[in-house]
Amino acid sequence: MTTLYGVLAVFDTPEAVTKAAVYLRESGFRRFEAYTPYPVEPLNRIVHPGPKRFLPLLMFAVAILGAGYGYFVQYWDEVLNYPLNVGGRPHNSWPAFTVSAFEFMLLVTMAAGLFGMLAASSLPKLYHPLFQSRFFARASRDRFILCVKASDPIFDPKEVEEAFGQLGAEHIEEVRT
């Protein structure tokens, strides 16, 4: 048995899809997505309001931990595990440890950024219920699509379809998984 994923509406202009997104946001909907052939700047702020803090905080935390771990590995090796006096220098030579600790910090920060971005974007996603819609392929060419997800707390398919009809949608379709 298939379950309802959401209601999809196709619009022909960026102004129409932006107007529909504003209406949805003001009506209390929180789980809806927009698919457009090119970036529509006001649409991004409407669909995903508020600052995005997950990825920068993740990368900052990993950078601090990576720098500390990069320094600790050298400290452990030179001071605790195998103290070898070379040239009369101290065992804990922080200037010598700084460069490689910084490089390790960059390595783990970039890896955390990549994997954090993939996780936040739910990628790689090889299948999506919207791929079943006959109108979705035009979202990458010349149409603007809004999809209200059935997981939204105030989702009612008939109410959403009526609202899309009043907002001037070209096509309205229920999407099933």
N, C-alpha and C positions, 0 to 999 in steps of 0.2 A: 504494500500500500504506500502511495506517495503522500508526503506531507507538504503543506504549503510553506514555501520559503518566503514569499512576499508578493507585493504587487509592483509591477514595472510600468512606467509611463514614458513615452517617447515624445520629445519636444523638438521643434525645428530651429529654435534660436537660443542663444545663451541667455537672453533677457527673460524668455519664457521659463526656462529651467531655473533661473535664479529666483524669479517670482514664486515659482512653485516651492522651491526649497525654503524661502522665507515663510511662506504660508505654513509649511509642515513644521518648521521650527517654532513658529508662534502658536501653532495648535497643540504643541506639547510632544510631538514626535522626537525621539532621540536616536533611533536606530534606522537610519536611511543612508543610502550612498548615491553619489552622482558619478556618471561615466560620460566623459566628453572627449571629442576628437583633439582638443587642444586645451591648455589650462585656462580656466575662467576664474580669475583672481577673487572676486567677491564670493563665488560659490564655495571655495575652500574654507573661508572663514565662517560661512553659514553651516555647512555640513559638519565641520570639525572645529567648533569654537574652543577657545581657551588655549593656553600655552601647552606645548608638548615637552614634557620634562623627563620622560622615561629614559630616552637614549642618552642625552647629555649627562644625566646623573649616573647612569650605568658606566659610561666611558670614564667619567671622573673617578668613580670608586675603583674601577679596574686599573686606572693609571696610578693611583696612590698605592694600591696593593702590588702592582707590578714593579714599581720603583722600589718599594720596600723589599720585595722578594728578590729582585735583581741585586740589590745591595747586600741582603742577608746571605745569599749564596756565596758571594765573594768573601764576605766577612767570615762565614763559617769555614770556608776552605782555607783561607790564609791565617786566621787567628786561632780557631778552635781545632780544626781537624789536622792541619799540616803546617804548623808555623815554621816557615823557612826564612831566615834572615838573609835577604839579598841586598848587598850594597849598603848595609847599615841603616836601611829605612825601617820605620815602624811597621808592625804587622797590620795595624788598622790604618792603612793609607787611604783615607777617603778620597783624595783627588784622583787616585788611580782607579777607584771603584766607581766613580761618578759617571764616566762616559758609558761604560757597558750597562750600568743600571738604567741610564736614560734610554739607551737603545732597546733594552728589554721592555721598559715601560711603553715605548712606542709600539713595539710588536704586539704586546697583549692588548693595548688600547685599540689598535686598528682591528684586531681580531674580534674583540668584544663589540666594536661598532658594527662590523659586518654582520656578525651573528645576531646581534640585538636588532639591527634593521630588518633582517630576514624574519626574525621571530615577531617583531611588531607589525610587519606587513603580511604575516601569515604565508610567507613564501618558502619554498616553492609550492604553488598550488596548481596542480595539473588539471583539476576539474572544479567547476563552479556551477551551481544550478542555473545561473543566468545564461550559460552557454547553450541551454536548450531553447531559449527564446529565439524566434526567427528575426526579431528586430535588433537583437544585441550586437550583431556584427556591424551594424551601421554606426555604432557608438565610436568606432575608430575612424570613421570617414566623415559623416556629415550630420549626425543626429546627436541629441543630448538626452541622456536617460537618467531617470530617478527611480530608485527601487526602495520602497519602504519594507523593511524586514518584518516578518511575522513574529519575531522575538520581541518586538517593541511592546512595552506594557499596555499601551492604549490602542494597539492595532485592531482594527475592524475592517475586513476586506471590502465590504460594501461602502463603508464611509470613505475609505481611501480612494476607491474607484470613482465615487461621486465627486470627491474633491478634485481629482485629476481631470475629470471631465469638465468641471467648471473652470479649471485653470487653463484649458485649451490644449490638452494633450492630444497628439495625433493618434496614438495607439495606447491602449491600456490592456495589460495582460497579467493574469495570475501566474506566478512561477512556482513550480513544484520541484521537490528534490527527487 
